[in-house]
Amino acid sequence: MRLERGVLIRRLAPAALMPAGAFAVHQLRYWLAFGNRAGLALATQGHRYLNSLVPWIVLLIALACGVFLVALGRALGGRVSLPRYTLSFCGLWLICAACLVAVYVTQELLEGFFVTGHPAGLTGVFGYGGWWSIPAAVAVGLVLAAAFHGARRVLQAVAERHPQPAAAAPRAPIVARVQLNPFLPKLAPLADGWSDRGPPLG
């Protein structure tokens, strides 16, 4: 059970970087749209709550870094605990960017419903420079894809440079050899139990 939990944590650890990526897309979208007035626009549209999420995002980043350091320690022993991606780099980049756009759209729609001062509907999503979220997601998705693929390439390279020591071949069992005393008389075949004839018929 403990082993399965460790494998699950190692596999989900890269996903801990997605909230940081979504936060970066959100902030980058406002900076690209409003420049130096981005802070005022964020406060006016009710985004002050994001400041309370920063410590949790930092905690998730620290978790992902900790899992990578553990995997790096295993790689130094010749073991790679993280499997390779079956997707190409471009495929992973596209998926990361699409996920970031989806997170941004969902976040802005929810803010339009529940946050006072935030524009509702698609105006709150792509209006007022919201279309900048798409190139921002492409840029941040590139960083995430490079981090995911780069981490596995580093682990693979380290494991190949530090292979596991070969297991020692099992030794053949030692058979004790009994040396007969040459001065004792040799037993007859019948007495030794190796006679070819059976007992006489009675």
N, C-alpha and C positions, 0 to 999 in steps of 0.2 A: 504494500500500500504506500509506504514511504517512497519507494522507487518510482512508482507511477506518478506520485505527486511532484517529484523532482523533475521528471520528464515533461509533465504538463507545464510547470513553471518555465522550463527552458524554452518550450515551444511558444508560449504566450508572451514571453518577455519582449520580443521585438514589437509586439502590438502596443506595448507601453509607450512607445515613441509616438504613436498616432495622436494622442491628445495634445502633445507638444506641437506636432505638425499642424493640427487644426487651429490651435491658438496662434501659431505663427501666421497662418493664412489669414485669419481674421484681422490680426493687427496690421499685417502688411497691406491688406486691402484698403484699410482706412488711411494708412500712411501714403499709399500711392494716390488715393483719391483726394485727400485733404492736405497733404504735406504737413506744414508746421501746425495747422489747425486740427490735426487728427485727434489730439487729446480732448479738445473742446467738443468735437463731433461725437466722440465716444461717450463723453459725459452727458451730452444733450440727449442722445438716443438711448440712454439707460444701460450702458455697458459697464457701470462701476462694479458690478458683481464679479466681473472677470478677475479683478485683483485678488479676490479671496480664493480663486482657483489656482493661482500661481504656485503656492507651496505644494499642492497635491501634484501638479504637473512636474515640479522638480523632484518630488518623491518617486514618481513613476520613471523619470529619466535615470535616477540613481538606481532603481531596481534593475532596469535594463543594463546599465553599466556593470552592476554587480554580477548579473548572470553572465555577461560577456567575460568578465575577469575569471569567473569560475571555469567557463569553457576554455579560456586561454590556459589556465593551469592544467586542465585535462589534456589539452593539445601538447603542452610541454612534456607530458608523459606518453605521447604518441597516440592519444585517443581523441577523436573528434566527436563531440556530443551533439552537434547541430548538423542535421542533414543538409545537403545541397538543395537549392531551389530547382524545381523542374521548369520554372518560367525563365525566359530570357531576361536580360536586364531591361530591355525596352518594354517588355510585357509587364514586368513588375512596376516600372516607372508609370506606365499608363494606368495600372490598377490603383497605385498610390494616389495619383492625381485625381482620378475619378472619385475615390473614397473621400478625399479631402474636400472636393467640391460638394459631394453629397452631405458631408457633415456641416459645411458652411451653410448650405441651403436650409437644412433642417434647423440649425441653430437660429438663423435669421427669421424663419417662419414662426418658430416658437416665441422668439423675442417680440415679434409683431403682435402675437396674441396676448402675451402676459406682461410685457414690460411697457411701462408708461413712457410716452415720448418716442417710441420706436415706430417707424412707418410699417403698416401692415401689408400683407400680400407680396406679390412680386416686386412692388415698388421698394419694399424694405429689403428685398434680396439683391436685386440688380440695379435698383435706382440709386441716385446720388453716388455714382462711381462704383456701385457694387459689382459691375462686370470685371473690375480689377481682380476679383477673387479667382477668376479662371487662370490668368497667367501666374498669379501668386501660388495657386495650387500646383500648377505645372512645375514651378521652380522648387517649391518645398517637396513635392513628390520626387523630383530628381535627387534631392539631398537624402531623402529617406531610402530610396532604392539603392543609392550608392552606399549608404551606411549598412543596409541589410546584406547586399552582395559583398561589400568590402569586408565585413566582419567574418563571413564564411570563408572568403579567400585567405584572410590572415590566419584563421584557425587551421585551414587545410595546409597552408605552407609551413606553419609551425609544427604541425603533427608530422609532416613528411621529413622535416629536418631533425626531429627527435623521435625516431621510430621506437616502438616498444621492443625491449630485449626479447630475443627468441627464447621460447620455453625450452628448458633442458629436456633432452630425450630421456625417456624412462630407462633406468638401468635394468639389465637382465638379472633375474634372480640368481643368487650365488648358490650353487649346488655343492654341498660338502662331499668330498671324495674320500672314501674310506680306503686307506692303504692296508692291504693284507700283509700279515707277517710272513715273510718267505720261509721261516723256520718251522711253521706249523704244518702238519700233514694235510694234504689236499683231500677233501671229502669225496667219496664216491658219488657218481651221478644219482644213484637211487637215494642215497642219504641226503643229497642236496635238493631233492624234490624235482629233478629234471629228467627222470627216466622216461624213455619212450614206451616201455611196456607197462601195461596195466597190472593190477594185482592178480594173482592166480585164482582161477575159478575153483570154488569149493565143492 
